[in-house]
Amino acid sequence: MSWSSRKRGPRTDPDRSAHRVTDKGTLSTADEELLRTLYAERAGALFHYVLRLASGDWQWAEDVVQETLLRAWQHPAAFDPARAWLCTVARRLVIDARRARQSRPAEAGGEVLERAAEQKPGKDEIEQALRSWAVAEAVRSLSPDHRVVLLETYYRGRTMAEAARVLGIPLGTVKPRTYYALHALRLALQKRGIEP
């Protein structure tokens, strides 16, 4: 028996949806068959209709179709004919979702949040640019050995042992070289008026 050909009589039980699940928490056989028939007959056409409403967003369209069929299962006597009722419910779900999105402020992307996190409170971008140039100049003033050790350990995030392996020098050389490189960088920054 097809979903659309099934006649609906007057409802005697006002809350029939509460009795649709068996004691074990599963659908009764008749309701399961009814839901399968509804899905087989209506889901494809409904999906294409909702896909147009959702501007080609497949995931959103699938969610709307699922919610529409769930509502049809919960309220079986509410619609006749099935297609018009399903399309109306789906269209209203899409409209409600669009209104909900418009009522919320626009979400900021990850790039905007990262830029905001990098900025210091009370500092403007020009001051930050000048400071970064001064730091870069201070790093360039270091000896090549000190510069390469700081590059490996701080900028590339390597451990002392990894830096020693990459640079091809003993671990016992990397540790003091890093210490003296940081000391020299601190002095170069203070010379330029930057307090580390």
Disulfide bonds with the S-S distance in Angstrom:
none
